[in-house]
């Protein structure tokens, strides 16, 4: 036997799921419990008290034939008893002096006894009949029990016997249909996740306070709408009576702050106390909501399952109502039973009474009433399901009542779950909608960020860069802390990997700010901030992955002097660079592009009239089209690095004002075109390092104004005499080649100050080298030099001497006569330095400032 609690457990759901139970589901659950009680009550009554009482029907024709003979003559009755099996039988005849015939009025026991005992006289029988009252049936107790059981199964309608079990089965089916979407694995996991997120959003005290703070930071439209709101009381309540869910709901603690769902909050931000741990939990909630939305919006399984189970309940209601209504009239108190056991009882018809008939009829009517109510609720549910599109949910009302105008509309199962929550309490979806807003998330991050990054902490991160400027580098933050703009003496601000960076009007306080770095940081600026940057910013670095990350306001900074663009710019996206906007950069002097260009964008000529330096660093992509260079006549410095150039581009020879050319890290093998440099009268620096140049043509002598020549990391095997005819040459770098000999003509370079020949095959140093008395830097490392001439003492201005990596066994003592040379500028093995005389080491270890002053 089962109890009501055991059956009702089928209707139990987790307490947290109650938020997804609208009023009709709750009402149907209660109806199901009542129907369970009806089933169990009827079943209990049937098992304990249900019975049928039957009496035979005494017909007049039968009674007249069954009267015994009253004459005094002796009658003989022959009772034939068949014994044996099969077709064989034996007959026994017993004769008595006087015996009545077997009638239905005589019990079988008495009839059997009369076969062996003589009967009494007819007068005694008449006396007994006169003394008894009522109609005698001559049936004993066992026969009544037998006939009662027979008629219970034959005479009673089947519905009367199985009514409790049918009600129980139907109710269990309805209960399972109502809660199947909570039990089905593919929907249960989503529902559990949804309820869990919703509960955490409401249980976190920091989240409630943070939402209150963001709600009071109204937009301009809200400020106009809330004019005079300062005189209103704060809509903050510490009780759960107003605008909050039931106390039985485990989602919200009673002590937590609640805010009105109908009126905006007017809260003082300073009251809010932000905790770092709670802030991280709130950020995690936003991430969970975002992932849950992406997961649930992909399908509408929950919606279809709920509709399906509602349809099943409706069909079940119609089925139960149709067949149950036909059996109401079949339940009655009296029944006529024809068991066809006349050979055992002696009667053909019985009249029976069913003691549970009235009770069952009342229970059946009650059950039909409950089913009707249940069915009407199912019909209403279907009407609600199809009346509005439940696979779409709009937060329009929330957007109108709050400053979070970016709350997106949702669809599919996510929308359906929110519609179900609205039937419980609309306040849930209103609050939950805030966690779908990027504006809300950014405000929460901003609040947490400002409490974490205080002015004192930012001051500790300020450093001085190589240019001796105060620099602040912020990396991978959720935003830009407000305290940054209180550092009024900051010169350089670097923002890296800050996707939600916003530059407010407070930046106008930073009067010393002239350089800004935006590394993967598409910063947004307010109008006042833009005006300040437009007038004061001088240098801007923008590093990006896609062209779209470059803020549009970058191309409107009219006073910008230097612009560095570092990112992926292939030929297909050249039109997206927005270089046509560079024409607004009227004071731009330096343009640095580090990308993968195949051609120089023609629109770069918009800044040609005032551009003095152009740098293009490719990632190995071959730069093919260079015609745009011809129009850049005012460029003084040009760098084309890692562009896979095989020859010196002819477009360069049109740059009459070019002073410095850098073609580093290309694939140049020959420089025969160098003769054309004679037209570049102002060219003073030529950098052809990190190429594949084999020899230097003699036509290099035509570059008479050349002061610096860089040919390191090539494949040179010798230095032609033409190089040493460049009388203005002050720097010569031929490091890391295959040069074996330094020509004696090097002595002709009287203005040479820096000579680098590290990493070659030089073994002897010519004496003419030390005639270059203006040498300050002499790099001779990693060669095969065996000795250093004593004439090194003639280099009185020498400050850097590199000798490490040679075959030296000693250093000349005359090194002490190099007045400006100190140990820090002498790159040599330690054992060679230790072998120097003590007085020489003492001179080399002296303070730099003293001999430097004497030398001057």
FIMILO-306983 format. One line per 5 residues: number of its first residue (from 0); their letters; for each residue x, y, z of C-alpha. Coordinates in steps of 0.001 Angstrom, whole numbers. Example, Ala and Ser with C-alpha at 12.3 -4.5 7.8 and 13.67 -1.06 7.14 Angstrom:
BEGIN
0	AS	12300,-4500,7800 | 13670,-1060,7140
END
This chain:
BEGIN
0	XXXXX	0,0,0 | 1347,3454,-874 | 846,6764,889 | -209,10118,-462 | 3236,11527,184
5	XXXXX	4855,8874,-1972 | 2597,9629,-4909 | 2737,13396,-4420 | 6522,13244,-4625 | 6081,12882,-8383
10	XXXXX	4801,16425,-8377 | 7756,17817,-6440 | 10274,20039,-8177 | 13326,21800,-6901 | 12383,24888,-4874
15	XXXXX	14492,27069,-7166 | 12332,26051,-10134 | 9272,27703,-8627 | 10240,30892,-10365 | 9396,29178,-13665
20	XXXXX	5974,28024,-12480 | 3225,30432,-13616 | -38,30611,-11748 | -1745,28084,-14012 | 964,25483,-13469
25	XXXXX	766,26011,-9713 | -3030,25781,-9813 | -2875,22578,-11883 | -377,21131,-9429 | -2817,21723,-6590
30	XXXXX	-5628,20221,-8653 | -3449,17194,-9282 | -2867,16827,-5536 | -6639,16991,-4902 | -7207,14379,-7608
35	XXXXX	-4602,12199,-5946 | -6458,12537,-2675 | -9710,11562,-4406 | -8050,8507,-5943 | -6443,7385,-2711
40	XXXXX	-9563,8046,-650 | -11740,6112,-3111 | -9214,3313,-3290 | -8999,3066,494 | -12783,2983,853
45	XXXXX	-13047,385,-1851 | -10457,-1893,-317 | -11906,-1655,3183 | -15682,-1211,2854 | -16753,-1921,-692
50	XXXXX	-19172,-4834,-917 | -22353,-6073,-2635 | -25307,-7666,-814 | -27597,-9872,-2952 | -30954,-11593,-2374
55	XXXXX	-32687,-14019,-4733 | -35773,-12910,-6593 | -38719,-15228,-5622 | -40975,-15472,-8628 | -44611,-16633,-8127
60	XXXXX	-44528,-19310,-10834 | -41573,-20949,-9341 | -43017,-20915,-5834 | -46281,-22637,-6864 | -44422,-25531,-8417
65	XXXXX	-42125,-25840,-5512 | -44842,-26460,-2824 | -44397,-29889,-1112 | -47140,-32521,-1195 | -49508,-32299,1755
70	XXXXX	-51288,-35648,1335 | -50606,-38310,3818 | -49735,-40832,1215 | -46198,-41897,941 | -44377,-40676,-2158
75	XXXXX	-41218,-42097,-3449 | -38482,-39919,-4893 | -35757,-41337,-6939 | -32470,-39467,-6733 | -30139,-40476,-9422
80	XXXXX	-26521,-39842,-8688 | -24003,-40174,-11401 | -20623,-41324,-10327 | -17551,-42337,-12158 | -15655,-40771,-15045
85	XXXXX	-15915,-40769,-18776 | -18976,-42154,-20457 | -19545,-44920,-17945 | -21823,-44209,-15022 | -23721,-46188,-12427
90	XXXXX	-27145,-45333,-11135 | -28166,-45606,-7509 | -31772,-45438,-6467 | -32731,-44746,-2897 | -36377,-45034,-1855
95	XXXXX	-37959,-43520,1245 | -41351,-43882,2716 | -42125,-40178,2464 | -39859,-37496,931 | -40635,-34131,-620
100	XXXXX	-39363,-33172,-3989 | -36337,-30877,-4212 | -37486,-27324,-4553 | -35697,-24010,-4538 | -37261,-23315,-1128
105	XXXXX	-35344,-26180,467 | -31633,-25850,1162 | -29384,-28344,-451 | -28095,-29495,2908 | -31562,-30318,4084
110	XXXXX	-32316,-32024,814 | -29223,-34144,1113 | -30114,-35066,4699 | -33602,-36040,3760 | -32222,-38652,1429
115	XXXXX	-31025,-40726,4360 | -33457,-39797,7103 | -37211,-40274,7153 | -39098,-36987,6974 | -41339,-35697,9689
120	XXXXX	-44988,-35650,9253 | -46626,-33008,7088 | -48369,-31588,10113 | -45074,-30586,11730 | -43967,-28849,8500
125	XXXXX	-47141,-26847,8348 | -46629,-25840,11955 | -43126,-24554,11230 | -44323,-22585,8214 | -47011,-20940,10259
130	XXXXX	-44541,-19953,12987 | -41898,-18307,10595 | -42289,-14780,9127 | -41098,-13241,5784 | -40007,-14959,2605
135	XXXXX	-37656,-17845,3172 | -34863,-18389,685 | -33427,-21550,2155 | -29762,-20314,1362 | -26981,-20690,3888
140	XXXXX	-24120,-18245,4605 | -21567,-19734,2207 | -24046,-19477,-617 | -24659,-15796,151 | -20909,-15129,177
145	XXXXX	-20529,-16939,-3106 | -23339,-15115,-4830 | -22195,-11729,-3444 | -18781,-12233,-4965 | -20193,-13457,-8228
150	XXXXX	-22543,-10533,-8562 | -19822,-8016,-7544 | -17927,-8963,-10659 | -20909,-9592,-12939 | -23493,-7019,-11994
155	XXXXX	-21402,-3963,-11091 | -20194,-1731,-13971 | -16438,-1984,-14493 | -16031,1710,-13860 | -17375,1357,-10347
160	XXXXX	-14771,-1247,-9579 | -11727,468,-11182 | -12587,4132,-10660 | -9869,4802,-8008 | -7159,3162,-10096
165	XXXXX	-8121,5053,-13234 | -8083,8337,-11364 | -4656,7506,-9935 | -3224,6578,-13322 | -4654,9656,-15051
170	XXXXX	-3399,11948,-12296 | 105,10494,-12438 | 151,11021,-16203 | -954,14637,-15772 | 1682,15226,-13093
175	XXXXX	4414,13760,-15264 | 3233,15845,-18211 | 3306,19020,-16124 | 6869,18577,-14873 | 8525,16679,-17697
180	XXXXX	10389,19762,-18947 | 12046,19998,-15530 | 13180,16368,-15704 | 14215,15938,-19349 | 18049,16077,-19417
185	XXXXX	18438,18363,-22435 | 16119,20980,-20955 | 16787,20388,-17267 | 20421,21442,-17600 | 19496,24709,-19308
190	XXXXX	16776,25475,-16784 | 19062,24702,-13870 | 21774,26924,-15311 | 19295,29740,-15921 | 17848,29613,-12423
195	XXXXX	21337,29407,-10926 | 22494,32523,-12778 | 19321,34377,-11895 | 19726,33468,-8234 | 23342,34631,-8121
200	XXXXX	22416,37923,-9730 | 19997,38629,-6908 | 21913,37111,-4012 | 25123,39102,-4466 | 24977,42190,-2199
205	XXXXX	27745,43881,-4175 | 25827,43397,-7404 | 22720,45002,-5928 | 24710,47996,-4730 | 26598,48300,-7996
210	XXXXX	23346,48220,-9963 | 21977,50910,-7702 | 24992,53067,-8454 | 24762,52569,-12192 | 21045,53296,-12098
215	XXXXX	21647,56730,-10583 | 24282,57644,-13178 | 21699,58766,-15689 | 22218,59784,-19245 | 21424,63282,-20429
220	XXXXX	17933,62217,-21401 | 17284,60747,-17976 | 18529,63915,-16294 | 16006,65937,-18238 | 13282,63472,-17419
225	XXXXX	14141,63399,-13739 | 14111,67140,-13155 | 13142,67792,-9592 | 13870,64239,-8534 | 16146,65456,-5753
230	XXXXX	13109,66295,-3683 | 11832,62745,-3967 | 12650,60113,-1373 | 15012,57317,-2314 | 13333,54246,-3654
235	XXXXX	15437,51942,-1587 | 13903,49402,706 | 15394,46894,3113 | 12230,44870,3401 | 10875,42225,1104
240	XXXXX	7301,43474,1171 | 7352,46004,-1671 | 8129,45018,-5211 | 9903,41829,-4221 | 9185,38147,-4673
245	XXXXX	7673,35906,-2068 | 9644,35174,1056 | 9545,31503,205 | 11617,32105,-2876 | 15235,31240,-2125
250	XXXXX	16532,33641,-4765 | 16634,36828,-2705 | 17739,37243,861 | 15442,39221,3080 | 18187,41488,4241
255	XXXXX	19357,42424,765 | 18632,45842,-699 | 15731,45969,-3107 | 14925,48707,-5577 | 11631,49628,-7112
260	XXXXX	10841,48132,-10454 | 8673,51056,-11524 | 10705,54122,-10513 | 14387,54882,-11081 | 16770,54989,-8198
265	XXXXX	18211,58197,-6850 | 21265,56992,-4957 | 24395,58694,-3774 | 27371,56902,-5328 | 29595,57567,-2354
270	XXXXX	27382,55396,-158 | 28222,52317,-2208 | 31054,50266,-774 | 32682,48152,-3450 | 34447,44948,-2575
275	XXXXX	37028,43483,-4914 | 35841,39909,-4451 | 32214,40830,-5087 | 33300,42840,-8083 | 35017,39829,-9603
280	XXXXX	31900,37744,-8941 | 29777,40350,-10711 | 32109,40284,-13717 | 31839,36504,-13766 | 28043,36819,-13774
285	XXXXX	28143,39002,-16864 | 30330,36432,-18582 | 28010,33582,-17560 | 24953,35460,-18815 | 26689,36146,-22114
290	XXXXX	27659,32501,-22613 | 24268,31233,-21470 | 22513,33501,-23930 | 24680,32286,-26798 | 23985,28683,-25801
295	XXXXX	20232,28896,-25211 | 19316,31180,-28101 | 20472,28560,-30571 | 17411,26336,-30061 | 13765,26361,-28984
300	XXXXX	13643,22893,-27416 | 12324,24122,-24056 | 9503,26019,-25750 | 8519,23059,-27934 | 8630,20662,-24994
305	XXXXX	6422,22907,-22869 | 3924,23307,-25701 | 3975,19561,-26284 | 3282,18656,-22684 | 468,21228,-22553
310	XXXXX	-1103,19716,-25666 | -820,16256,-24120 | -2586,17442,-20970 | -5335,19025,-23036 | -5879,15866,-25083
315	XXXXX	-5839,13852,-21881 | -8480,16131,-20381 | -10760,15722,-23405 | -10307,11957,-23373 | -11056,11637,-19641
320	XXXXX	-14075,13916,-19852 | -15576,12066,-22824 | -15526,8575,-21422 | -16051,9473,-17754 | -19252,11417,-18365
325	XXXXX	-20869,8297,-19846 | -20387,6339,-16643 | -21943,8784,-14208 | -25405,7267,-14615 | -24177,3678,-14522
330	XXXXX	-23274,3964,-10859 | -26399,3049,-8858 | -27332,1497,-5549 | -29434,-1408,-6915 | -28390,-3941,-9509
335	XXXXX	-30039,-7077,-11037 | -27691,-10014,-11202 | -28123,-13149,-13357 | -25120,-15276,-12401 | -26253,-18455,-14235
340	XXXXX	-25373,-20657,-11303 | -28845,-22103,-10838 | -27375,-25598,-10546 | -25485,-24408,-7436 | -27872,-21969,-5826
345	XXXXX	-31231,-22810,-7211 | -32077,-19244,-8263 | -31615,-17559,-11614 | -31931,-13888,-10654 | -30753,-11823,-7712
350	XXXXX	-31284,-8254,-6622 | -28117,-6671,-5241 | -27216,-3438,-3445 | -23831,-1647,-3716 | -23057,143,-452
355	XXXXX	-20372,2434,-2061 | -22542,3591,-4944 | -23539,6964,-3521 | -20024,7723,-2346 | -18469,6724,-5666
360	XXXXX	-20953,8803,-7577 | -20180,11859,-5522 | -16435,11260,-5923 | -16879,10790,-9670 | -18789,14053,-9984
365	XXXXX	-16103,15780,-7941 | -13426,14261,-10145 | -15213,15396,-13302 | -15448,18902,-11854 | -11722,18916,-11099
370	XXXXX	-10934,17619,-14570 | -13105,20323,-16135 | -11295,23033,-14208 | -7962,21417,-15100 | -8951,21284,-18749
375	XXXXX	-10055,24895,-18904 | -6707,25912,-17440 | -4956,23835,-20109 | -6969,25605,-22780 | -6025,28952,-21286
380	XXXXX	-2381,27887,-21286 | -2580,27016,-24959 | -4218,30356,-25634 | -1370,32111,-23814 | 1256,30067,-25664
385	XXXXX	-61,30996,-29086 | -1461,34453,-28391 | 1922,36183,-28452 | 5274,35106,-29951 | 6933,33626,-26886
390	XXXXX	10146,32970,-28780 | 10834,36699,-28794 | 11336,38866,-25733 | 11720,42628,-25777 | 13261,44749,-23030
395	XXXXX	11721,47895,-24458 | 10088,48851,-21164 | 13304,48316,-19248 | 15204,50400,-21781 | 12734,53232,-21377
400	XXXXX	12832,53176,-17584 | 16615,52919,-17202 | 19752,54386,-18696 | 20675,51030,-20204 | 19328,51605,-23691
405	XXXXX	21482,48878,-25212 | 19766,45900,-23569 | 19242,43537,-26521 | 16079,41621,-27293 | 16430,37861,-26970
410	XXXXX	14832,34939,-28749 | 14059,31208,-28667 | 14401,29400,-25345 | 15982,32378,-23613 | 12976,34508,-24501
415	XXXXX	10547,31791,-23397 | 12223,31426,-20002 | 11981,35173,-19450 | 8292,35111,-20377 | 7778,32383,-17785
420	XXXXX	9651,34422,-15190 | 7387,37384,-15957 | 4386,35287,-14974 | 6026,34795,-11588 | 7292,38354,-11074
425	XXXXX	8257,40892,-13746 | 10837,42389,-11423 | 13081,39395,-12056 | 13382,39963,-15788 | 13790,43705,-15312
430	XXXXX	16770,43197,-13039 | 18111,40339,-15079 | 17974,42476,-18214 | 20591,44792,-16746 | 23093,41930,-16919
435	XXXXX	22546,41772,-20680 | 23593,45388,-21123 | 27136,46166,-22165 | 26696,49656,-20764 | 25828,48170,-17405
440	XXXXX	28803,45850,-17546 | 31113,48681,-18467 | 29814,50789,-15601 | 30358,47966,-13159 | 33869,47517,-14486
445	XXXXX	34439,51220,-14235 | 33308,51287,-10610 | 35550,48368,-9726 | 38421,49803,-11743 | 38286,53207,-10078
450	XXXXX	38339,51649,-6630 | 41270,49434,-7520 | 43386,51979,-9369 | 43631,54947,-7078 | 45713,58045,-7683
455	XXXXX	48448,56796,-5352 | 48672,53437,-7119 | 48870,55081,-10538 | 51572,57444,-9316 | 53678,54426,-8380
460	XXXXX	53462,53123,-11961 | 54727,56360,-13522 | 58289,56022,-14857 | 60731,57990,-16983 | 61461,56774,-20503
465	XXXXX	64604,57096,-22611 | 63669,60655,-23514 | 63426,61511,-19810 | 59700,62011,-20016 | 57154,60872,-17443
470	XXXXX	55375,57870,-18836 | 52424,55739,-17665 | 51739,52346,-19249 | 48364,50671,-18555 | 48006,47094,-19746
475	XXXXX	44947,44814,-20053 | 42516,46774,-17916 | 38761,46882,-18303 | 38915,50630,-18879 | 40870,53765,-18154
480	XXXXX	40766,54717,-14451 | 39476,58211,-13742 | 42489,58942,-11568 | 44739,58791,-14648 | 43525,62190,-15726
485	XXXXX	44558,63694,-12391 | 48226,63088,-13298 | 48568,66537,-14777 | 52357,66347,-15184 | 52263,63188,-17346
490	XXXXX	54011,63439,-20738 | 53340,60026,-22299 | 50278,57818,-21838 | 50267,54238,-23136 | 47012,52280,-23257
495	XXXXX	47414,48659,-24320 | 44728,45970,-24715 | 41978,48075,-23187 | 38993,47396,-25464 | 36579,49680,-23619
500	XXXXX	38856,52670,-23241 | 37105,56016,-22974 | 38821,59365,-22807 | 36657,61843,-20891 | 36774,65599,-20768
505	XXXXX	39049,65420,-17708 | 41980,64815,-20025 | 42069,68554,-20590 | 43745,68780,-17152 | 46804,66970,-18523
510	XXXXX	48427,70026,-20041 | 51819,68308,-20430 | 50461,65349,-22380 | 51890,65308,-25886 | 52270,61624,-26730
515	XXXXX	49569,58946,-26717 | 49872,55214,-27457 | 46817,53122,-28363 | 47845,49472,-28644 | 44835,47358,-29652
520	XXXXX	42758,49969,-27931 | 40002,51570,-30070 | 39486,54410,-27642 | 36390,56579,-27682 | 36670,60254,-26833
525	XXXXX	34151,62817,-25704 | 33769,66008,-27674 | 35607,68132,-25123 | 38396,65570,-24908 | 38709,65505,-28681
530	XXXXX	39042,69268,-28818 | 41868,69093,-26306 | 43685,66293,-28172 | 43229,68040,-31482 | 44993,71130,-30198
535	XXXXX	47644,69647,-27868 | 48568,66134,-28988 | 51814,65943,-30952 | 52610,62232,-31257 | 50204,59307,-31640
540	XXXXX	50975,55578,-31867 | 48156,53278,-33023 | 48677,49521,-33013 | 45837,47416,-34364 | 44883,44047,-35822
545	XXXXX	42228,45258,-38247 | 41918,48630,-39940 | 38499,49151,-38381 | 40160,49435,-34972 | 41716,52764,-35903
550	XXXXX	39509,55422,-34297 | 38060,57864,-36801 | 39069,60853,-34710 | 42750,60009,-35282 | 42605,61505,-38773
555	XXXXX	41193,64795,-37479 | 44027,65792,-35141 | 45131,68868,-37016 | 48106,69663,-34774 | 49520,66141,-34807
560	XXXXX	53210,66011,-35711 | 53948,62266,-35649 | 51680,59357,-36533 | 52644,55693,-36129 | 50341,53065,-37649
565	XXXXX	51229,49467,-36823 | 48928,46718,-38038 | 47741,44475,-40828 | 47210,46506,-44020 | 47216,44353,-47132
570	XXXXX	46530,45622,-50606 | 42848,44637,-50505 | 42211,46796,-47485 | 44112,49870,-48572 | 40856,51680,-49226
575	XXXXX	39820,51018,-45659 | 42877,52687,-44162 | 41220,56030,-44366 | 44395,57734,-45563 | 42307,60184,-47496
580	XXXXX	41512,61693,-44124 | 45190,62472,-43624 | 44647,65701,-45464 | 43244,67050,-42201 | 46600,66407,-40540
585	XXXXX	48009,69681,-41750 | 51027,69716,-39459 | 52015,66043,-39784 | 55775,65698,-40194 | 56454,62022,-39556
590	XXXXX	54408,59092,-40844 | 55434,55612,-39749 | 53605,52620,-41254 | 54512,49109,-40146 | 52407,46664,-42105
595	XXXXX	52343,44331,-45109 | 51847,46763,-47979 | 52391,45809,-51597 | 52225,49407,-52692 | 52395,52825,-51175
600	XXXXX	48816,54138,-50999 | 48500,57011,-53431 | 46462,59042,-50940 | 49543,59417,-48814 | 50473,62274,-51076
605	XXXXX	47805,64347,-49307 | 50360,65034,-46610 | 53297,65305,-49022 | 53609,69114,-48808 | 54517,69031,-45129
610	XXXXX	55721,65442,-44557 | 59439,65281,-43802 | 59865,61638,-42792 | 58240,58512,-44189 | 58909,55081,-42715
615	XXXXX	57498,51871,-44167 | 58340,48639,-42365 | 56923,45612,-44122 | 56738,42116,-42698 | 58512,40632,-45715
620	XXXXX	55815,41448,-48251 | 57313,42716,-51464 | 56715,46384,-52045 | 56104,46698,-55755 | 54488,50052,-56533
625	XXXXX	56493,53090,-55416 | 55348,55722,-57865 | 53682,57733,-55132 | 57128,58582,-53771 | 57804,60912,-56664
630	XXXXX	55282,63404,-55340 | 56804,63533,-51898 | 59450,66075,-52785 | 59758,67465,-49259 | 60605,64162,-47589
635	XXXXX	63989,64404,-45925 | 64114,60909,-44379 | 62898,57735,-46084 | 62968,54226,-44650 | 61883,51200,-46654
640	XXXXX	62738,48260,-44449 | 62030,44570,-45037 | 60208,45296,-48296 | 61985,42614,-50381 | 63511,45209,-52696
645	XXXXX	66087,43810,-55116 | 67313,47152,-56436 | 67218,50741,-55335 | 63836,52120,-56505 | 64134,54794,-59183
650	XXXXX	61338,56816,-57571 | 63746,57692,-54787 | 65958,59677,-57154 | 63174,62249,-57529 | 63277,63207,-53856
655	XXXXX	65447,66245,-54186 | 65266,67120,-50501 | 66163,63624,-49291 | 68847,63674,-46633 | 68713,60139,-45230
660	XXXXX	67847,56883,-46986 | 67489,53596,-45131 | 66969,50396,-47158 | 67618,47930,-44359 | 66707,44227,-44537
665	XXXXX	65915,43935,-48231 | 67285,41687,-50956 | 69477,44215,-52775 | 72396,42548,-54562 | 73757,45370,-56642
670	XXXXX	73796,49130,-56195 | 74827,50275,-59659 | 72023,52828,-59499 | 73973,54638,-56831 | 75289,56990,-59457
675	XXXXX	71867,58561,-59629 | 72279,59738,-56065 | 74452,62561,-57410 | 71200,64403,-58068 | 70331,64224,-54387
680	XXXXX	72538,67077,-53296 | 71344,66930,-49684 | 71818,63187,-49137 | 74127,62761,-46161 | 73232,59328,-44805
685	XXXXX	72924,56102,-46787 | 71989,52876,-45013 | 72207,49732,-47110 | 72781,47318,-44257 | 71360,43797,-43960
690	XXXXX	71245,43163,-47708 | 73147,40957,-50147 | 75516,43510,-51677 | 78715,41994,-53059 | 80669,45089,-54088
695	XXXXX	80585,48852,-53944 | 80730,50639,-57309 | 83251,53398,-57812 | 80430,55753,-58724 | 79831,56218,-55027
700	XXXXX	82304,59076,-55228 | 79548,61178,-56797 | 77734,61400,-53475 | 80053,64098,-52317 | 78002,65212,-49316
705	XXXXX	77699,61724,-47828 | 78553,61729,-44142 | 77304,58281,-42995 | 77545,55000,-44895 | 76163,51781,-43413
710	XXXXX	77024,48579,-45276 | 77062,46072,-42438 | 75683,42543,-42775 | 76307,42249,-46497 | 78656,40089,-48570
715	XXXXX	81497,42541,-49185 | 85008,41143,-49563 | 86863,44392,-50061 | 86545,48130,-49733 | 87205,50098,-52931
720	XXXXX	89376,53182,-52790 | 86425,55242,-54039 | 84837,54990,-50599 | 87759,56831,-49050 | 87367,59742,-51433
725	XXXXX	84263,60838,-49557 | 85957,63539,-47584 | 82867,64407,-45517 | 82388,60859,-44328 | 82152,60748,-40564
730	XXXXX	80680,57267,-40012 | 81576,54093,-41871 | 80054,50771,-40855 | 81142,47652,-42746 | 80678,45173,-39903
735	XXXXX	79888,41517,-40489 | 81140,41130,-44024 | 84100,39176,-45388 | 86646,41989,-45617 | 90220,40835,-45093
740	XXXXX	92081,44087,-45554 | 91651,47691,-44545 | 93002,49827,-47388 | 95701,52360,-46548 | 93500,55010,-48190
745	XXXXX	91485,55088,-45036 | 93896,57683,-43786 | 92319,60125,-46214 | 89128,60239,-44149 | 90233,63007,-41848
750	XXXXX	86662,63647,-40666 | 85979,60015,-39796 | 84634,59741,-36262 | 83057,56249,-36187 | 84569,53212,-37904
755	XXXXX	82980,49779,-37476 | 84581,46724,-39032 | 83551,44107,-36474 | 82999,40534,-37624 | 85333,40450,-40651
760	XXXXX	88669,38789,-41478 | 91078,41628,-40825 | 94460,40560,-39407 | 96578,43700,-39749 | 95733,47266,-38935
765	XXXXX	97366,49795,-41285 | 99238,52673,-39663 | 97215,55088,-41820 | 94150,54203,-39754 | 95556,56113,-36830
770	XXXXX	95825,59239,-38917 | 92067,59577,-38514 | 92644,61531,-35352 | 88971,62437,-34974 | 87952,58865,-34373
775	XXXXX	85742,58447,-31348 | 84495,54924,-31967 | 86681,52135,-33335 | 85106,48679,-33494 | 87630,45969,-34416
780	XXXXX	86129,42996,-32603 | 85793,39453,-33954 | 88592,39667,-36468 | 92029,38043,-36711 | 94123,40941,-35448
785	XXXXX	97275,39844,-33643 | 98568,43210,-32422 | 97564,46806,-31909 | 100116,49391,-33039 | 101414,51849,-30493
790	XXXXX	100164,54643,-32701 | 96733,54114,-31215 | 97828,56806,-28792 | 97283,59337,-31566 | 93531,58883,-31253
795	XXXXX	93099,61458,-28536 | 89297,61680,-28951 | 88741,57918,-28794 | 85993,57009,-26315 | 85048,53499,-27484
800	XXXXX	87461,50792,-28550 | 86277,47250,-29244 | 88988,44583,-29499 | 87267,41515,-28110 | 87324,38372,-30212
805	XXXXX	90764,38791,-31825 | 94098,37003,-31467 | 95789,39536,-29235 | 98328,38538,-26625 | 98750,41979,-25155
810	XXXXX	97534,45549,-25308 | 99826,48478,-26030 | 100739,50560,-23033 | 100143,53655,-25102 | 96388,53181,-24546
815	XXXXX	96840,55321,-21492 | 97549,58293,-23731 | 94022,58157,-25163 | 92752,60816,-22844 | 89020,60136,-23293
820	XXXXX	89178,56349,-23252 | 87988,54673,-20079 | 87523,51094,-18994 | 83769,51251,-19674 | 84531,52102,-23306
825	XXXXX	87199,49435,-23724 | 85712,46122,-24866 | 88436,43521,-24422 | 89095,40256,-22627 | 89728,40592,-18916
830	XXXXX	93134,38946,-18982 | 94373,41450,-21543 | 93201,44354,-19466 | 94804,42884,-16355 | 98127,42561,-18203
835	XXXXX	98317,46316,-18718 | 100760,48260,-16575 | 99267,49540,-13314 | 99643,53182,-14272 | 97721,52545,-17507
840	XXXXX	94932,50744,-15683 | 94817,53587,-13202 | 94329,56078,-16012 | 91614,53942,-17638 | 89827,53628,-14307
845	XXXXX	89693,57369,-13704 | 86504,59377,-13660 | 85406,60350,-17129 | 84653,63979,-16366 | 88216,64992,-15391
850	XXXXX	90165,64004,-18508 | 87244,64998,-20675 | 87495,68485,-19312 | 91214,68530,-19848 | 90832,67300,-23388
855	X	88400,70050,-24202
END
